[in-house]
């Protein structure tokens, strides 16, 4: 079963512009999200979906995987869906479970991701 995580992030937040790149102890917020989610052993891969070159370049610079998406998305779920389609085209593999983790939740842990997907991984009807 192919399980991936996508972290949607954009710089144009109306309440806190530039939030994904906000510094938290020397690491941008999006970096904390990426590093923590990537530690989840049930995930085959973790991607950051963004319409901003600054975020894309940062993720790539730290060895992460980034996907450029359209600027027109109004919802994070739309950005994640576009990214998932790109990943499936690039890899030639269908995604069975997509875990969407918000790019402004730097305190999420690998255990939280594992707990969120555990019911799906144990449900024989979705395999």
C-alpha positions as CSV (number, residue, x, y, z in Angstrom):
1,X,0.0,0.0,0.0
2,X,1.5,3.4,-1.1
3,X,1.1,6.0,1.6
4,X,2.5,9.5,1.1
5,X,2.3,12.8,2.9
6,X,1.8,16.2,1.3
7,X,2.4,19.4,3.2
8,X,0.7,22.3,1.4
9,X,2.4,25.7,2.0
10,X,2.2,29.2,0.6
11,X,3.7,32.5,1.4
12,X,0.5,34.6,0.8
13,X,-1.2,34.0,4.1
14,X,-3.6,36.8,4.8
15,X,-3.0,36.8,8.5
16,X,0.7,36.1,8.5
17,X,2.4,36.6,5.2
18,X,5.5,34.5,4.8
19,X,4.5,32.2,7.6
20,X,6.1,29.0,6.1
21,X,9.5,30.6,6.1
22,X,9.2,32.1,9.6
23,X,12.2,31.3,11.7
24,X,11.8,28.9,14.6
25,X,15.1,28.3,16.4
26,X,17.1,28.7,13.2
27,X,14.8,26.6,10.9
28,X,11.9,27.8,8.9
29,X,8.5,26.6,10.0
30,X,8.0,24.5,6.9
31,X,11.3,22.8,7.6
32,X,10.1,21.7,11.1
33,X,6.9,20.3,9.5
34,X,8.9,18.5,6.7
35,X,11.5,17.0,9.1
36,X,9.0,15.8,11.6
37,X,6.5,14.3,9.1
38,X,9.3,12.6,7.1
39,X,10.3,10.6,10.2
40,X,7.0,8.6,10.0
41,X,8.0,5.1,9.0
42,X,4.6,4.3,7.4
43,X,5.2,6.9,4.8
44,X,6.8,6.1,1.5
45,X,7.5,9.7,0.8
46,X,6.8,13.3,2.0
47,X,6.4,16.2,-0.3
48,X,5.8,20.0,0.2
49,X,3.3,21.4,-2.3
50,X,3.8,25.1,-2.9
51,X,3.3,27.8,-5.5
52,X,6.2,29.8,-4.1
53,X,9.8,29.4,-5.4
54,X,11.2,30.5,-2.1
55,X,9.6,27.5,-0.3
56,X,10.4,25.2,-3.2
57,X,14.1,26.2,-3.2
58,X,14.3,25.8,0.6
59,X,12.8,22.4,0.7
60,X,15.1,21.2,-2.2
61,X,18.1,22.7,-0.4
62,X,17.6,20.6,2.7
63,X,17.1,17.4,0.7
64,X,13.3,17.4,0.7
65,X,10.9,16.9,-2.2
66,X,8.9,19.9,-3.4
67,X,6.2,20.2,-6.0
68,X,5.3,23.5,-7.7
69,X,1.5,24.0,-7.8
70,X,-0.8,26.6,-9.2
71,X,-1.2,30.0,-7.5
72,X,-5.0,29.8,-8.0
73,X,-5.8,27.3,-5.2
74,X,-8.0,28.7,-2.4
75,X,-7.7,25.6,-0.2
76,X,-4.8,23.6,1.0
77,X,-6.7,20.4,0.0
78,X,-6.8,21.6,-3.6
79,X,-3.1,22.2,-3.6
80,X,-2.5,18.8,-2.1
81,X,-4.7,17.1,-4.7
82,X,-2.8,18.8,-7.5
83,X,0.5,17.7,-6.0
84,X,-0.7,14.1,-5.6
85,X,-1.7,13.9,-9.2
86,X,1.8,15.2,-10.1
87,X,3.5,12.6,-7.9
88,X,1.4,9.8,-9.4
89,X,2.3,11.0,-13.0
90,X,6.0,11.3,-12.0
91,X,6.3,7.9,-10.2
92,X,3.7,6.0,-12.3
93,X,2.2,4.7,-9.0
94,X,-1.2,5.2,-7.6
95,X,-1.4,6.7,-4.1
96,X,-3.5,4.6,-1.8
97,X,-3.5,6.9,1.2
98,X,-2.7,10.6,1.1
99,X,-1.9,12.3,4.4
100,X,-2.2,16.0,4.3
101,X,-0.4,17.9,7.0
102,X,-0.7,21.6,7.2
103,X,2.5,23.5,6.7
104,X,1.9,25.7,9.7
105,X,1.8,22.9,12.3
106,X,5.5,22.6,13.2
107,X,4.8,20.6,16.4
108,X,3.2,17.6,14.6
109,X,5.1,14.4,15.3
110,X,5.7,11.2,13.5
111,X,3.6,9.5,16.1
112,X,0.6,11.8,15.3
113,X,0.9,10.9,11.6
114,X,1.1,7.2,12.5
115,X,-2.0,7.4,14.7
116,X,-3.9,9.2,12.0
117,X,-3.3,6.6,9.4
118,X,-3.5,3.5,11.6
119,X,-7.2,2.9,11.2
120,X,-6.9,3.0,7.4
121,X,-3.9,0.7,7.4
122,X,-5.7,-1.9,9.5
123,X,-9.0,-1.7,7.5
124,X,-9.0,-4.6,5.0
125,X,-11.8,-3.0,3.0
126,X,-9.6,-0.2,1.7
127,X,-6.6,-2.4,0.7
